[in-house]
Amino acid sequence: TSTGKLVAEIRTRLGRCDTMALNPNNAVCLLGHSNGTVTFWSPSVTAPLVKMLCHKGPLTCIAAAKDGRYMATAGMDGQLSVWDLRTYKRVHSYYTPVPATSLDIS
């Protein structure tokens, strides 16, 4: 078995967190909330590093590119969006008839 050490426990106060991903480039944790917001967290900080409104409803999944430049999000609003994490702007958006439940960027 593996034993880990709790580094931090922080209450986001942003509603239910439905999905989580790790940016492999900088180890920032990406949380997707029920209000359509994605927040970026570091264990050494008690407030979000970034807070982005990405969808009109709950997020269903998040993925970050290996180089840390892009993030993909999907939500219950049927949108699948690709974001540039250098500018925090949407670069592509797609409609999905059924909300995506899993994302990965290769």
N, C-alpha and C positions, 0 to 999 in steps of 0.2 A: 504494500500500500504506500501511497504517497502522503506526506504530511506537508502542509503549507502553513504559512504564517499570514495572519490577517494584517494587511498593511494600513487599510483605512476602511471606514464604514461611514458613508455620507448620505444623508437624506436629500434627494433632489428637490422635493416640493413641487414637482412638475407633473404629478399624476403618475399613472401606471407606466412602468417601463416594459414594453413588449418585446423588444429586440435589442441585441447588443453585438458589437463587433470591435475588433482591435485593429488600429492602424499599425501595420507591421513595420512601417518606416520609423515611427517615433513612439510607439507603445501608448498612444493616447487612446482611451476607451471611448467609443461612440455609442450613445444610448438613444434609442428611438422611443418616444413617448406617445401616449394615447391622444394628446392634443396636437399631433402633427409636428412636434418639435424634435430636432436632433440636437443633443448636447455633447460636447467634447469634455472629457474629464481626465485629470491626472491625479494619482493618489496623494500627491503632496499639496494639493490645492483644494480648498473647501467650497469653491464656487466654480461653475462651469467655465472652461477656457473660452468656449464659443457656444452660442445658442442660435440655431437656425430654424426658422419656420419653413418646413419642406413640403408639407402636405396639408390638405383640408380636413383630414381625419387621422385616425391612428396609423402608425407605421407598422408594417408587417415584417420588413427585413431591411438590413443594411449590409453593405460590403465596402471595403476599402481596397484600393489598388496597392500592390506590393511596394511601389515607389512612393506611395503616400500622396500622390497628386490628385487622384480622383476618388470620389465616393459615389456609390449607387444606392438609391433608396426606393422602396416601394411602399405603397400605402393602401388602405381600404378605399381610398378615393379612386382607385383604378389607375393611378399614375405610376410610372416607373421613370425615375429621373436620374441623370448623371450630373454630378456637381464637380466643379474645379475647386479643390481645396486651397489653392493659392489665392483665389479671389472670392471664394464662397458664393459663386454664381452658378446657376444652372446652365449646362452646356447642351443637354439633350433631354427631351421629355417624350415619353411614349405612353399610349393608352393601352391597358391590358383589360380584356373583357372580364377576366377573373383576377382578383388581386394576387400578386406574386407571393409565394410563401418562403422562397429561398433565393438568395443572390450570391454570386461569386464573380470576381473580376480576375481574368487570367491574362 
